[in-house]
Amino acid sequence: MNMKATSQTSSPKTLLSLKEAEKILTGHSFSLNGRQLYISGERFLMAKNKLVLAGTSSDGALKVVIKISNVENGRKEIRDEKNIRDLLESLSFANKTISFPKEIFFSDNDTTTVWVTEFIEQEKIFVAYPIEEQFFMALRAFEAQEAFHATTFEHTRKIAPTFEIFDQQKYLEIFSTFVETLKNEYGNREATRTLARAEKFFAEHIKTLERYGRFLTHTDFVPHNFRIKNKEVYMLDCSAVHFGNKYEGWARFLNYMYIHNPALERLLTEYLRTNRGEEEYLSLRLMRIYKSGHLLSYYARSLKDTVGDLHKLTELRLNLWNYILKCLLDDVTPKEKLTTTYRTERNALRSPEEKERQKDFSAP
């Protein structure tokens, strides 16, 4: 597999190869593993600005995760993520805290940025725990994020230089780009109509969304972005963190569980509706619609870069999320038989590398 990819900037520089990264890391006393889960399978398509690598200290005593880039966009992503994490560790919005892997090393010279953190060993993957334990681990993680709420000018002043703050206008503007992307990149009229209907519904209820704004939220909170040790959830990928609607992280997680664990999805949704009321349930539903639009836009944009089975799989995902979006708009539960059929067809289309990668955080 060719690990080089063109930078998204105007610079002619290309992302360093795995061999070049290994040479740099050896100079910093780190070694790379032979098996690179974070850039194998479908993940290699995303390796345009930085590499995320598995390795050890040179003596083999410590397992680590390494983020490295020589491309300015990627270097900025790494710096920004480190700054977000550093600020979160210093903020005192509430007594609750968020756990992160320990930082081991950071270097930012004229040519390359390297950030090394501890690899969190987990006894088993999230979905292998009993459903009651999954429920409480997920709930504690969401409540820890919700504790960081920018309610005052002083809070906003502290976070504004580091975090993006998503208000109702920003969410509306982004939703409009979802519709345009789906229309231009996919061209499926039926899917475009569904997303346009969703945009209208989203806009009609935007005031409800705003009432639950300015909360810290991990926008991609799914099992490949956290690990569990001693039943404590460690947050990974701080680049997916901003201040916005407090249910954006919930929405991503619950949409994921529609496919991977419907019983947990139902349990958390029912808990929220019963204990937090109809207005917060509507806020959650709006964000689930928004996150479904995001996935439709993402897969539509990715379609042109795929071939063969991966192209078929991307089309399959577009059909699935169009269906799920309709269910969310009608406030009905997707038929489990359809999501089960999707998993079977998806697994048949996945590459051996992707199937191996998925073992690290997902059930078959």
N, C-alpha and C positions, 0 to 999 in steps of 0.2 A: 504494500500500500504506500503510495506516495504521500508523505506527510507535509509537503510544501503546498502553500496556497497563497494566492495574491492578496496583498493588503487592500483594505477598502479605502485607503487614503490615496492622495495623488502621488505619494512617494513610490518610486520603482522598487523599493525594498520588499522582499518577500519574507514570509515567516520562516524562521530558522528550522532546519530539519531536525529530526530526532537525534541523528548522529552529532550534529553541531551542538544541540542542547546538552547531550551527554558529555561532550568535551568541556563545556563551560561548567557544568555541575561537578565534574570530577575536580576541577580547580577549587571548588568551594567545599570539597570533602563530602559529596553526596554521590550515590550510585543509583542507576535506574534499574527497575525490575525488568525482567524479560517480557512479562505480560503487562500491557498498558491498556487497562479497561477504559480509562477516561477519553481515549482517542481512538478506540476500536469501534467496530460496528457502525451504527448510524451517526455516532458522535464525530467521526472524522470530517463530516460535512461542515461541522461547526468550528473546526480548528482553523480559523482564518486569521485571527489576530493574536492568539496566545495558545500555548500548549499547557495542558493540565496533565501532570505525569505522576506515576507512583514510583517511589524509590525508598532508599534507606540511607542512614548515615554510612560513611565509608566503612566503619567497623561492623556494620550490620546490626547494631544494637537497637536502633530506633527506626521504625517505619514512618515515612513522611509522605505528604502530598506536596507537589512542586508546581507552582505556576510561573511560567517563564515566557518572555516575549522580547523581540528586538524590533517590533513594529509599533509605531507610536500609538495607534488606537489600542492595541493590546496592552502596552505599557501603562497607558492611562487607566484602563480597566483595572489592572492589578493595583495601581496606586490608589484609585478611588475606593476599591473594595477594602484595602487595608485601612484607609482613613475612616470609612464607615464603621468597621469593626472596632477600631481604636476609640472612636467617639462613643459608640454604644457601651463599651466597657467603662467609660468614664461618666456617663449620664446618670443622674439620680432622680428620675421621674417618679420612681416607686421603689419599694423594697424588693420587688421581683427582679430577677436577673435572667439573662440569656446566656447559655453556655456555648463556648466556642472552642475548637481545637487550639492547643497551645502554639503560639508562634515560636518557630525555631530559628529562622534566619530571614533577613531581608537585605537585598542589594539593589541599588538603582544607580548605575554608572552611566557613562556617555552613550553606551550602545545597547545595554540589556537590563531588564528588570527581572529580578528573581525573588519570589516569596515562597518560603517553605513553612509548612505547619505540620503538626503532629497528625499522624493517621490514627483515627479513633477505631480501635478494635471493638467489634460488637459480637456478642454471643450468638445472636440470630437476627435475621432481618425483621423489620417492623411487622410485616403481615404474618409472621410466624408466631407472634405472641397471641394469647387468648384475646378475643374481641373486647372483653371488658378492659384489659390492660391497654390495648390500642386506643380505646375511647379516652381513658384518663390521661395517657401520655399526649395524645393530640390536643385534648382540651387544655392541659397545663401549658403546652407550647403556645397555643393561641392566646391564652390569658396572660402569659409572660410578655408577648408582643403588645397586647392591648394596654399593658401597664405604662407603656411609653406613649403618652398622649400629649401633644403640643397644645396645651390649653391657654397658655399665656404668651405675651410678647417676649418674655425672657426665654421661654422654651424655644420659640420660633427663631429668635436671634441666635441661639446656640446651634440649632440644627441646619438652618438655611444654607450656610456655606458648604455643607457636606452632603446633605440629602436633598433629593428632589421632593417637592411637595405637590401632590396631585389634588387639585380642587375640581369642582364640578365642570368648569370650562375645559380643563385639560382632558378629563375623561371623555367629554363629548367630542372634542377635536380628534382624539385618538380613535374613538369609535367610528367616526366618519372615514378615517383612513382604512379601517378594516373593510368597510363596504366597498371603497374604491379599489383596494387591492384585490378583493375577491372577484369583483367585476372585471378588472383588467387582466388579472393573471390566471383566472380559472374559467370565467366566461359561462358558468353554469347558471342559467336564468333562475331556476327554481331555488338554488342555494342563495343567489343574490337577493331574491325577493324575501326569503326568510330573514336574512341578515338586515335588510332595509326595514322590515317590520320590527325587528329587534331594536334597531337604532331609534325608531319612533317611540317604542315602549320605554326604552331607557331614558330618552329625553323628557318624556311626560312625567317621569317620577324622579327627576334629578334632585329635587329638593330633599327627598327622603335620603338619597345617597349622601348629600352634603351634611346632613345632621350627624352622620357617623364618620366624619372626616378627621384628618390630622392625627391619625393613629399610625404607629409603626406597623408595617406589614411586609412579610416576606412573600413576594408576588409569585414565587415558584416553589411553594412549600409542599413538596412531594418526597417520597422516600429516597430518591437519589440525591436529594439536597439536605438530608440530615442523617445522622447516625446515632445509635443508641448504645450507651454503656451504663450498666447498673441502673437501667430504666430511666436514665437521664437523657434528654434529647439534645444533641449538639448540632447547632445550626451551621450549615455550610453555605457557600456561595452568597456572601453578603452583597455582591453586585446586584442581586435581585431584591434588595431591600429599599423601600422608600416610605415616606409618610403620605398616607392617603386614606381611603375608606377601610375601616377596620376589618371588613369581611372579604377583602380581596384575597388574602391568604387562605381563609376558609374556603372561598369559592374555588380556587385552584385545587385544593386538597380534595374537596367533596366531588368535584367533577372527575378527578382522577379515580376516586373510589367508586364512582358509577360503574367503571369498567373492572377495577381490580378487587373491590371488596364492597359490594352493594349493601351488605348488612351493616357495615360500619357507617356508610353514607346515610342510611336511614336512621341509625341510632343518633348520630350527631345532629342531623337535621331536625329530628323530632325533639331532641333535647333543647335546641336553640328556640324552636317555635314555642315550646311549652314554657320555657323559663325566661325568655327575653321578649316574647310578644310578637304580634303580627307585623308591626312596623320594622323591627329589626330583621324579621324573617324576609320581608320585602327587600330590605337593603341587601341581604345575602343573595336573594334571588336575582336582583339586578346585577350584582357583581359576578354571579355565575353566568349570566347572559353575556356580560362583558368579556369574561375569560374564555367563553366558547367562541365569541367573535375573534378574539386574539388567536386562538388555535386555527380557526378557519382561514384567517389571513396568513398565518405562518405557513400552513401547509400549501396554500395557494401559491405563495411566493417561492416555496421550495420545489414546487412541481417541475419547473424547467431544469433544475439541477439534478434530477433523478432519472434513472433508466431501469429497465428490467423489473425485477421483483420489487425494488424499492419504489419505483414509479407506481406500480399497482397498489402497493401498500399506502402510499400517500393519497391516492384516489380513494381508497377504502376509508381512510381516516377522514377525508373531506365529507364523504357520505355519512359516516357515523356522527360527526359533530354537527352536521346540518340537522340530522334527526334529533340529537340531544338538545339542540337549540330550540327546536319546535316544542319539545316536551317542556322545557323551562318556560317558554312563553305561555304555554297552556297550563302550567303548574301541575303537570302529571309526571309520574315516575316512568322512565324508559323501561321497555319490556326487557326483562333479564335474559330472555331467550335470544334477543337480538344482540345484546352485548356479549353473551357467551359465544354466539356464532362469529362475531367480530374477532374475539380472542383466538378462536381456532384458525380463522383465515389469516389473521395477522401472524401467528406463530409459523404458519406454513410458508409465509413470504419472507420472514426474517432470515438474515444471513447467519451462518454458524457463529461468527464473531459477535453479532448482536445478541444471540441467544446466550452465549457465554457471559457477556457483560451484564445481562439482565439478572443473572443468578445472584448478583451481589446485593440486590435490593427489592426484587419483585418475585412474586409467585408465578408459576407457569400460566 
